[in-house]
Amino acid sequence: IGQYQRILGVEPVVGWLVCVKGEYFGESFKLHGGKNFIGRASDMDIILGLDKSVSRNRHACVIYEPRSRVFIAQPGESRELFYLNDDVVLDNVKMKAYDVLLIGETKLMMIPCCGEQFSWDELTDK
């Protein structure tokens, strides 16, 4: 992804979190390679500022690991819990397409762009 970023000057999207319940219903949030921190603060990768039940900083994290082409849900640095398909996330958990995260009062569905079928590296390695 780094090489592609240098060529275009943008960080390619690897997937999206789409709000299926909550203040952001119908909106999508871009995921980039590496760690995507979720919280209310303006410096978070995914900002859920309208949901006061979400921690300000690093409530949760969604990781895209490009070598294995997998998405991982990971607890943030908050004391608050979050859920993947109604199961509490206490450690790293692999995600798949259409999994649903519950963070505060917000439900976010994971829609991958990269994975087994596609990677930006395929376009830049040739």
Phi and psi restraints in degrees (value plus and minus 20) as a CYANA .aco file:
   2 GLY   PHI     -77.4   -37.4
   2 GLY   PSI     -63.5   -23.5
   3 GLN   PHI     -83.5   -43.5
   3 GLN   PSI     -62.1   -22.1
   4 TYR   PHI     -83.2   -43.2
   4 TYR   PSI     -59.5   -19.5
   5 GLN   PHI     -82.6   -42.6
   5 GLN   PSI     -60.7   -20.7
   6 ARG   PHI     -85.2   -45.2
   6 ARG   PSI     -58.3   -18.3
   7 ILE   PHI     -87.1   -47.1
   7 ILE   PSI     -68.6   -28.6
   8 LEU   PHI    -115.6   -75.6
   8 LEU   PSI     -38.3     1.7
   9 GLY   PHI      56.5    96.5
   9 GLY   PSI      -4.3    35.7
  10 VAL   PHI    -149.8  -109.8
  10 VAL   PSI     137.9   177.9
  11 GLU   PHI    -117.3   -77.3
  11 GLU   PSI      95.4   135.4
  12 PRO   PHI     -84.2   -44.2
  12 PRO   PSI     123.6   163.6
  13 VAL   PHI     -90.8   -50.8
  13 VAL   PSI     119.0   159.0
  14 VAL   PHI    -130.2   -90.2
  14 VAL   PSI     -31.6     8.4
  15 GLY   PHI     152.1   192.1
  15 GLY   PSI    -194.8  -154.8
  16 TRP   PHI    -159.7  -119.7
  16 TRP   PSI     132.1   172.1
  17 LEU   PHI    -128.0   -88.0
  17 LEU   PSI     104.9   144.9
  18 VAL   PHI    -132.1   -92.1
  18 VAL   PSI     107.0   147.0
  19 CYS   PHI     -94.4   -54.4
  19 CYS   PSI     101.7   141.7
  20 VAL   PHI    -130.1   -90.1
  20 VAL   PSI     -25.4    14.6
  21 LYS   PHI    -181.2  -141.2
  21 LYS   PSI     112.5   152.5
  22 GLY   PHI     105.1   145.1
  22 GLY   PSI    -191.0  -151.0
  23 GLU   PHI     -81.1   -41.1
  23 GLU   PSI     -42.7    -2.7
  24 TYR   PHI    -126.9   -86.9
  24 TYR   PSI       3.0    43.0
  25 PHE   PHI     -64.9   -24.9
  25 PHE   PSI     105.7   145.7
  26 GLY   PHI      67.0   107.0
  26 GLY   PSI     -30.9     9.1
  27 GLU   PHI    -107.3   -67.3
  27 GLU   PSI     135.6   175.6
  28 SER   PHI    -138.6   -98.6
  28 SER   PSI     132.7   172.7
  29 PHE   PHI    -146.8  -106.8
  29 PHE   PSI     105.2   145.2
  30 LYS   PHI     -91.2   -51.2
  30 LYS   PSI     119.5   159.5
  31 LEU   PHI    -125.9   -85.9
  31 LEU   PSI     120.2   160.2
  32 HIS   PHI    -135.5   -95.5
  32 HIS   PSI     149.2   189.2
  33 GLY   PHI     -81.8   -41.8
  33 GLY   PSI     128.3   168.3
  34 GLY   PHI      67.5   107.5
  34 GLY   PSI    -170.2  -130.2
  35 LYS   PHI    -107.8   -67.8
  35 LYS   PSI     113.2   153.2
  36 ASN   PHI    -137.7   -97.7
  36 ASN   PSI      84.4   124.4
  37 PHE   PHI    -103.7   -63.7
  37 PHE   PSI     119.1   159.1
  38 ILE   PHI    -135.9   -95.9
  38 ILE   PSI     110.9   150.9
  39 GLY   PHI    -195.7  -155.7
  39 GLY   PSI    -193.3  -153.3
  40 ARG   PHI    -108.8   -68.8
  40 ARG   PSI     -42.5    -2.5
  41 ALA   PHI     -88.2   -48.2
  41 ALA   PSI     132.1   172.1
  42 SER   PHI     -89.9   -49.9
  42 SER   PSI     -33.7     6.3
  43 ASP   PHI    -116.6   -76.6
  43 ASP   PSI     -11.9    28.1
  44 MET   PHI     -98.9   -58.9
  44 MET   PSI     134.5   174.5
  45 ASP   PHI     -89.0   -49.0
  45 ASP   PSI     -59.1   -19.1
  46 ILE   PHI    -140.9  -100.9
  46 ILE   PSI      92.9   132.9
  47 ILE   PHI    -120.8   -80.8
  47 ILE   PSI      97.7   137.7
  48 LEU   PHI    -133.1   -93.1
  48 LEU   PSI      36.6    76.6
  49 GLY   PHI     -82.4   -42.4
  49 GLY   PSI     -45.4    -5.4
  50 LEU   PHI    -102.3   -62.3
  50 LEU   PSI     -35.9     4.1
  51 ASP   PHI    -115.7   -75.7
  51 ASP   PSI      77.7   117.7
  52 LYS   PHI     -88.1   -48.1
  52 LYS   PSI     -30.8     9.2
  53 SER   PHI    -106.6   -66.6
  53 SER   PSI     -22.6    17.4
  54 VAL   PHI    -111.4   -71.4
  54 VAL   PSI     116.9   156.9
  55 SER   PHI     -82.7   -42.7
  55 SER   PSI     129.2   169.2
  56 ARG   PHI     -81.9   -41.9
  56 ARG   PSI     -70.0   -30.0
  57 ASN   PHI    -137.5   -97.5
  57 ASN   PSI     105.2   145.2
  58 ARG   PHI      31.0    71.0
  58 ARG   PSI      33.4    73.4
  59 HIS   PHI     -84.0   -44.0
  59 HIS   PSI     -61.2   -21.2
  60 ALA   PHI    -170.1  -130.1
  60 ALA   PSI     149.4   189.4
  61 CYS   PHI    -162.3  -122.3
  61 CYS   PSI     116.0   156.0
  62 VAL   PHI    -136.0   -96.0
  62 VAL   PSI     105.8   145.8
  63 ILE   PHI    -130.5   -90.5
  63 ILE   PSI     117.5   157.5
  64 TYR   PHI    -130.7   -90.7
  64 TYR   PSI      98.8   138.8
  65 GLU   PHI    -122.3   -82.3
  65 GLU   PSI      86.8   126.8
  66 PRO   PHI     -89.6   -49.6
  66 PRO   PSI     -48.6    -8.6
  67 ARG   PHI     -87.2   -47.2
  67 ARG   PSI     -63.5   -23.5
  68 SER   PHI    -111.2   -71.2
  68 SER   PSI     -31.4     8.6
  69 ARG   PHI      37.5    77.5
  69 ARG   PSI      28.5    68.5
  70 VAL   PHI    -146.6  -106.6
  70 VAL   PSI     133.1   173.1
  71 PHE   PHI    -123.6   -83.6
  71 PHE   PSI     120.6   160.6
  72 ILE   PHI    -153.4  -113.4
  72 ILE   PSI     112.6   152.6
  73 ALA   PHI    -113.0   -73.0
  73 ALA   PSI     117.2   157.2
  74 GLN   PHI    -161.8  -121.8
  74 GLN   PSI     119.9   159.9
  75 PRO   PHI     -79.8   -39.8
  75 PRO   PSI     124.9   164.9
  76 GLY   PHI    -104.9   -64.9
  76 GLY   PSI    -172.3  -132.3
  77 GLU   PHI    -122.1   -82.1
  77 GLU   PSI      -9.5    30.5
  78 SER   PHI    -104.4   -64.4
  78 SER   PSI     138.8   178.8
  79 ARG   PHI    -100.2   -60.2
  79 ARG   PSI     -35.8     4.2
  80 GLU   PHI     -98.0   -58.0
  80 GLU   PSI     131.0   171.0
  81 LEU   PHI    -112.6   -72.6
  81 LEU   PSI     142.7   182.7
  82 PHE   PHI    -164.6  -124.6
  82 PHE   PSI     147.9   187.9
  83 TYR   PHI    -150.9  -110.9
  83 TYR   PSI     126.7   166.7
  84 LEU   PHI    -139.6   -99.6
  84 LEU   PSI      94.2   134.2
  85 ASN   PHI      32.3    72.3
  85 ASN   PSI      24.3    64.3
  86 ASP   PHI      51.9    91.9
  86 ASP   PSI     -15.0    25.0
  87 ASP   PHI    -124.6   -84.6
  87 ASP   PSI     112.6   152.6
  88 VAL   PHI     -82.8   -42.8
  88 VAL   PSI     120.5   160.5
  89 VAL   PHI    -120.0   -80.0
  89 VAL   PSI      89.8   129.8
  90 LEU   PHI    -133.2   -93.2
  90 LEU   PSI     -30.9     9.1
  91 ASP   PHI    -168.6  -128.6
  91 ASP   PSI    -198.5  -158.5
  92 ASN   PHI     -84.3   -44.3
  92 ASN   PSI     111.8   151.8
  93 VAL   PHI    -152.9  -112.9
  93 VAL   PSI     106.2   146.2
  94 LYS   PHI     -86.2   -46.2
  94 LYS   PSI     121.7   161.7
  95 MET   PHI    -130.1   -90.1
  95 MET   PSI     136.5   176.5
  96 LYS   PHI    -151.7  -111.7
  96 LYS   PSI     148.6   188.6
  97 ALA   PHI     -73.9   -33.9
  97 ALA   PSI     116.9   156.9
  98 TYR   PHI      53.6    93.6
  98 TYR   PSI     -11.6    28.4
  99 ASP   PHI     -82.9   -42.9
  99 ASP   PSI     132.3   172.3
 100 VAL   PHI    -141.0  -101.0
 100 VAL   PSI     106.0   146.0
 101 LEU   PHI    -114.4   -74.4
 101 LEU   PSI     117.8   157.8
 102 LEU   PHI    -133.4   -93.4
 102 LEU   PSI      92.1   132.1
 103 ILE   PHI    -143.0  -103.0
 103 ILE   PSI      92.9   132.9
 104 GLY   PHI      42.5    82.5
 104 GLY   PSI    -144.4  -104.4
 105 GLU   PHI    -121.4   -81.4
 105 GLU   PSI     -10.6    29.4
 106 THR   PHI    -125.6   -85.6
 106 THR   PSI     108.8   148.8
 107 LYS   PHI    -125.4   -85.4
 107 LYS   PSI     108.3   148.3
 108 LEU   PHI    -143.7  -103.7
 108 LEU   PSI     104.2   144.2
 109 MET   PHI    -113.4   -73.4
 109 MET   PSI     114.2   154.2
 110 MET   PHI    -107.8   -67.8
 110 MET   PSI     103.9   143.9
 111 ILE   PHI    -140.8  -100.8
 111 ILE   PSI      88.6   128.6
 112 PRO   PHI     -99.9   -59.9
 112 PRO   PSI     129.4   169.4
 113 CYS   PHI    -126.1   -86.1
 113 CYS   PSI     -67.7   -27.7
 114 CYS   PHI    -113.2   -73.2
 114 CYS   PSI     136.1   176.1
 115 GLY   PHI     142.3   182.3
 115 GLY   PSI    -170.4  -130.4
 116 GLU   PHI     -77.7   -37.7
 116 GLU   PSI     -57.2   -17.2
 117 GLN   PHI    -101.3   -61.3
 117 GLN   PSI     -45.2    -5.2
 118 PHE   PHI    -176.0  -136.0
 118 PHE   PSI     124.1   164.1
 119 SER   PHI    -167.9  -127.9
 119 SER   PSI     124.2   164.2
 120 TRP   PHI     -80.9   -40.9
 120 TRP   PSI     -50.0   -10.0
 121 ASP   PHI     -80.5   -40.5
 121 ASP   PSI     -49.6    -9.6
 122 GLU   PHI     -79.0   -39.0
 122 GLU   PSI     -52.6   -12.6
 123 LEU   PHI    -102.3   -62.3
 123 LEU   PSI     -45.5    -5.5
 124 THR   PHI    -121.7   -81.7
 124 THR   PSI     -36.1     3.9
 125 ASP   PHI    -101.3   -61.3
 125 ASP   PSI     -33.2     6.8
